[in-house]
Amino acid sequence: MGPLHMYTVNVDWTGAGEHGTETYTSYTRDHVVQIGAKPPLPGSSDAAFRGDPSRYSPEELFVASLSQCHMLWFLHRAAMAGVVVVGYTDRATGTMRVETAGAGQFTEVVLHPGVTVAEAVSEEQIATLHQEAHDHCFIARSVNFPVRHAPLATEVGAPQSV
């Protein structure tokens, strides 16, 4: 068995207001996610569940974590294969079903990565790198629903800067 890694996240609810959870509508879902000395991340529930749409919801962050994990593994596998990636973007989508009793679960996440490489490579090689990334992604390996990837056509170009 390999090494274990622990992750600590502090979540502090800030939405008690004057009445706390006296009723379902008496409080906000606002909270702050703090991870070490990093900037705080304002959180809330999804707007459909009385949340603040200007804040990050756990569902959005969950989809983002799957996208981030895939990207980081893709970049690693590309470097190991000698493929010079100079740009990467993803427009990931997640589908969540809510049941009549209020419980729910994600049914799938689809990643739509767009990759820019320094020199032309085959789409087959890019597809292999995406599959290797998927096979290694810790988060995708930890969920009980499909995480698919539908890559955009690979482009050849100069490094992207933000």
KADA-V528618 format. One record per residue. RES is the residue in one letter. PSI is psi in whole degrees, -180 to 180 (999 if undefined). OMEGA is omega in whole degrees, -180 to 180 (NA if undefined). D_FIRST is the distance of its C-alpha to the first C-alpha in Angstrom with 1 decimal. Layout:
res psi omega d_first
RES PSI OMEGA D_FIRST
RES PSI OMEGA D_FIRST
This chain:
res psi omega d_first
M 140 -178 0.0
G -177 -179 3.8
P 153 176 6.9
L 143 177 8.8
H 134 180 12.3
M 144 179 15.3
Y 129 -179 18.6
T 129 -180 21.9
V 134 174 25.0
N 131 176 28.3
V 118 -179 30.6
D 120 178 34.2
W 132 -179 36.7
T 11 -171 40.1
G 22 -177 42.1
A -32 -178 43.7
G -148 -178 47.1
E -17 -172 49.9
H 1 -179 49.0
G -142 -177 45.2
T 38 178 44.2
E -41 174 47.7
T 170 180 47.7
Y -28 -177 45.4
T 3 -175 47.5
S -5 -177 48.1
Y 160 174 44.9
T 164 -180 43.2
R 9 -176 39.6
D 139 176 39.3
H 170 179 36.4
V 131 176 34.8
V 124 180 31.2
Q 127 179 30.4
I 103 -178 27.3
G -137 -178 27.7
A 10 180 30.8
K 161 178 30.8
P 142 179 33.9
P 149 -178 34.1
L 116 -179 33.7
P 124 -179 36.4
G 162 176 35.2
S 178 171 37.1
S 169 175 36.8
D 148 -180 37.9
A -31 179 41.7
A -18 -179 41.9
F 37 177 40.7
R 26 179 43.1
G 171 179 41.0
D 112 -176 42.3
P -11 178 41.9
S -5 180 42.0
R 162 -180 38.6
Y 135 177 35.1
S 156 178 34.0
P -33 180 30.4
E -43 177 30.9
E -44 -179 31.9
L -32 177 29.0
F -48 178 26.5
V -41 179 28.1
A -40 -179 28.1
S -37 176 24.4
L -42 179 23.7
S -46 -180 26.3
Q -46 -178 25.0
C -46 179 21.4
H -46 -180 22.8
M -47 -177 25.2
L -39 176 22.8
W -38 178 20.6
F -47 180 23.9
L -41 178 25.2
H -50 -178 22.1
R -37 177 22.3
A -45 179 26.1
A -42 180 26.0
M -29 -179 23.8
A -1 -179 26.3
G 17 178 29.3
V 119 -178 30.6
V 106 178 32.3
V 129 -180 32.0
V -3 177 34.7
G 146 -180 34.7
Y 132 176 32.5
T 152 180 33.6
D 140 175 32.5
R 74 -175 34.5
A 146 176 31.9
T 140 177 33.2
G 142 178 31.7
T 125 180 33.4
M 135 178 33.2
R 132 176 35.2
V 130 -179 36.7
E 168 -176 38.0
T -31 -180 41.4
A -4 177 39.9
G -22 177 38.3
A 162 179 34.7
G -179 179 33.1
Q 159 173 30.1
F 142 177 29.4
T -24 174 30.3
E 159 169 29.2
V 135 178 28.8
V 124 177 30.4
L 139 180 29.8
H 66 -175 32.9
P 139 172 31.8
G 124 -175 34.6
V 136 172 33.7
T 129 -179 36.1
V 156 -178 35.6
A -36 180 37.6
E 150 -177 38.6
A 136 173 38.8
V 162 -178 35.9
S 150 176 35.8
E -29 178 34.9
E -41 179 32.8
Q -40 177 30.6
I -42 178 30.4
A -40 177 29.4
T -43 178 26.6
L -39 177 25.3
H -41 179 25.6
Q -41 177 23.6
E -41 178 20.8
A -46 180 20.9
H -44 -178 20.8
D -25 -177 17.9
H -18 -174 15.8
C 116 -178 17.3
F -40 -174 14.9
I -44 178 18.0
A -33 179 19.5
R -12 -175 16.3
S -4 -176 16.6
V 161 -176 20.3
N 29 178 22.1
F 163 -178 25.0
P 137 169 25.6
V 107 -177 25.2
R 158 173 27.6
H 133 180 28.8
A 79 -175 32.5
P 147 171 32.9
L 168 178 36.4
A 138 180 38.0
T 138 178 36.7
E 157 174 39.3
V 130 -178 40.2
G -172 -180 41.3
A 164 179 41.1
P 141 177 38.5
Q 139 176 38.7
S 150 -178 39.4
V 999 NA 39.3
